[in-house]
Structures are given as C-alpha cells and as structure tokens.
Amino acid sequence: MANELRGKKIAILIAPVGSEQAEFVQPKQAVEEAGATVDVVGLQTGEAQTMNSDVNPGETFTVEKEVSEVSADEYDGLIVPGGTVGADTLRASPEAVGFVRAFFEQAKPVGVICHGPWTLVEADVVKGRTLTSYPSLQTDIRNAGGTWVDEEVVTDQGLVTSRNPDDLPAFCAKIVEEFAEGRHEEQARSA
C-alpha cells in the first residue's frame, strides 16, 4: 500500500483562511504516505490559516502554487477540504472553480469533504451525480441536479465525497484507492 500512488501528483486546494485543518492535513498525509507527490494550491502563495470546527484558529500551512498559475493537466487528482469559510471563499474564486471543473472535464479523480462540495456546485459538475456533504449543503446539491445521501463516504465514478471530519478515515482510504485507479471516463459526464 505504501507505494500505490508512486508517480502520481495530487493537488490539494486550500483557502487563504478557513479550510478545516483536519480535512486538509489527513487527506494530504494519506496520499503522501501512499507515495504521491502533493502540491498545496491556493488563491495566492504564502501562508494559509486553517480552522478547527470553523471557529478556532488552527495551524498555518504554506501555499506552494497559485491556482491561476497551475492547470489540472499537471495533476492526477484533486482534494478539496471543507470548512465553511474556506469553501465559501474558494467557490467565489473563478480561478479555483475553473481549476476544479477542469478535473471533471479531464475525467480525473476528485475527493471533496464537508463544505467542499460548494465548489462542485459552483463548477456545475454535480448534475446526475450522487454525493454527500455536510448536511446543510444538501439543498444546494439537489438544486444543482445532484442526489444527496447521508453516508460516511460516497464514490461516484471518480468523485469521492464525505460529510465531516468524523468520516476522514473512510474518506482517506477511498481517495487513495480512486487516485490509484486513475482516470474515470464517467467523471466527465457531469462537466
């Protein structure tokens, strides 16, 4: 298992402030432990302030690449952590939304947790898909044409979603599996 992602390059998208710390740290660590190289991508380079439970400041992490200067072409998969403020900030960025959409257009696997699916709604890639999220997003997902379910982890042809930090063990295991499988041609059906 330690090398199942060897040779894979994964992007993890983080907001300048407000991404949920555990939802950033644990998936990043899981894919790195599986052998992947991970780039931390954000709206600008520098330090990003994570949060714990949306209200308590967490650690800061270095943003290595600016989203406007990278392309989905460079990566084998994408992780989008949650955090209410962070997810809301990312979905308001045309560059971040375009970056997310490009992974679907290229049929590449994407893992999104908690409030992160807001970026999927904004990128218009949930129509006809089954996914989960933090419960307060279910109406947004349904209104965008998706089917929302209340499950620990949901996989739909390369799209992996989970509800909250309690689901991280299942989420991390499933994103490693999906990233190892590579492209899922059906991923592009919603783009």
Backbone hydrogen bonds, N-H to C=O, Kabsch-Sander energy under -0.5 kcal/mol:
donor,donor_aa,acceptor,acceptor_aa,energy
4,E,1,M,-1.5
5,L,34,A,-3.4
6,R,3,N,-1.8
7,G,35,G,-0.6
8,K,5,L,-2.5
10,I,37,T,-3.1
11,A,77,G,-2.3
12,I,39,D,-2.4
13,L,79,I,-2.5
14,I,41,V,-2.8
18,G,49,Q,-2.2
20,E,82,G,-2.0
21,Q,51,M,-3.3
24,F,20,E,-1.0
24,F,21,Q,-1.1
25,V,21,Q,-3.2
26,Q,22,A,-2.0
28,K,24,F,-1.5
29,Q,25,V,-2.7
30,A,26,Q,-2.4
31,V,27,P,-2.2
32,E,28,K,-2.1
33,E,29,Q,-2.8
34,A,30,A,-1.1
35,G,32,E,-1.8
36,A,31,V,-2.5
37,T,8,K,-2.6
39,D,10,I,-2.5
41,V,12,I,-2.8
41,V,39,D,-0.7
42,G,65,K,-2.4
43,L,14,I,-0.5
46,G,63,V,-1.4
48,A,61,F,-2.8
49,Q,16,P,-2.7
50,T,48,A,-0.7
50,T,59,E,-2.4
51,M,19,S,-2.4
52,N,56,N,-3.2
55,V,52,N,-1.0
56,N,52,N,-2.1
58,G,50,T,-3.0
61,F,48,A,-2.2
63,V,46,G,-3.7
64,E,40,V,-1.4
64,E,62,T,-0.7
65,K,40,V,-2.1
67,V,42,G,-3.2
69,E,66,E,-2.4
70,V,67,V,-1.0
74,E,71,S,-1.8
75,Y,72,A,-1.8
76,D,9,K,-3.9
77,G,9,K,-0.8
78,L,109,P,-1.6
79,I,11,A,-2.3
80,V,111,G,-2.9
86,G,18,G,-1.3
87,A,83,G,-3.2
88,D,84,T,-2.1
89,T,85,V,-2.3
90,L,86,G,-2.4
91,R,87,A,-2.3
92,A,88,D,-0.8
92,A,89,T,-0.6
93,S,90,L,-1.7
97,V,93,S,-2.7
98,G,94,P,-2.4
99,F,95,E,-2.1
100,V,96,A,-2.4
101,R,97,V,-2.6
102,A,98,G,-2.0
103,F,99,F,-1.0
103,F,100,V,-0.9
104,F,100,V,-1.0
104,F,101,R,-0.5
105,E,101,R,-2.4
106,Q,102,A,-1.8
107,A,104,F,-1.7
108,K,103,F,-3.0
110,V,158,G,-2.4
111,G,78,L,-2.9
112,V,160,V,-3.0
113,I,80,V,-1.9
114,C,162,S,-1.9
116,G,113,I,-2.3
118,W,115,H,-2.0
119,T,116,G,-2.1
120,L,116,G,-0.6
121,V,117,P,-2.4
122,E,118,W,-2.4
123,A,119,T,-1.9
124,D,121,V,-1.2
125,V,120,L,-2.0
128,G,145,G,-2.8
129,R,126,V,-2.4
131,L,147,T,-2.6
134,Y,114,C,-2.1
137,L,134,Y,-2.4
138,Q,135,P,-1.7
141,I,137,L,-2.4
142,R,138,Q,-2.4
143,N,139,T,-2.9
144,A,140,D,-1.3
145,G,142,R,-1.9
146,G,141,I,-2.6
147,T,129,R,-3.2
148,W,146,G,-0.6
149,V,131,L,-1.9
151,E,149,V,-1.1
154,V,161,T,-2.6
156,D,159,L,-2.6
159,L,156,D,-1.2
160,V,110,V,-2.8
160,V,158,G,-0.6
161,T,154,V,-2.4
162,S,112,V,-1.2
163,R,152,E,-0.6
167,D,164,N,-2.0
168,L,165,P,-1.7
171,F,167,D,-2.6
172,C,168,L,-3.2
173,A,169,P,-1.9
174,K,170,A,-2.2
175,I,171,F,-2.6
176,V,172,C,-1.9
177,E,173,A,-1.8
178,E,174,K,-2.7
179,F,175,I,-2.9
180,A,176,V,-2.1
181,E,177,E,-1.7
182,G,178,E,-1.4
184,H,107,A,-2.6
187,Q,184,H,-2.8
188,A,185,E,-1.1
189,R,186,E,-1.4
190,S,187,Q,-0.9
191,A,188,A,-1.3
